[in-house]
Amino acid sequence: MSIKEEIPANRKEQIMESAAALFATQGFYKTTTAHIAEAVGVTQPYVFHFFKTKEQLYLAVLERAYNRMEYAFNQVEAPAEQLCAAMGDVFVELMETQRNEMLLLMQCSATPEPKVKEFAREKYAQLHETMRNRFDLAGINNSSHEASMFLAYGLVISLSAVLELPQLMP
């Protein structure tokens, strides 16, 4: 691969990183593609070269975050009695290392844009199913309830981070 071919991919990643940071701190509506372009040091048309709309960029950031989280959860190997805690530890680690993306994932259901709502609905259902299957395979009783509780804890952890209220941490 030539250096010329590497630069756009690197810039695309920079755009997504800056977008995640801005969306996480300013929200979907207050963040403009001009803000994102300025943060990266490129022109707004350059952002549109990779992402045709702000919504498409937002969804790409969410998709990357979801894939990162799902991959991390699938890498956890622990005995049944420690599986939830081990997966919780992975989520806390993701909150530390990929804070903006994880906060966006946990908050995206509150964005009223139809495509974003559909993304959230689909991915939360998929994540619940993944967790339920993992818990079933581990022999954890009432796996659907446990998967729901796992997701609820993740949402509370995110809320705690956003509001800077550590006493909310489960």
Helices and strands as residue ranges (DSSP letters): H 3-30, H 33-40, H 44-50, H 54-74, H 80-97, H 99-107, G 108-110, H 114-138, H 143-163, G 166-168
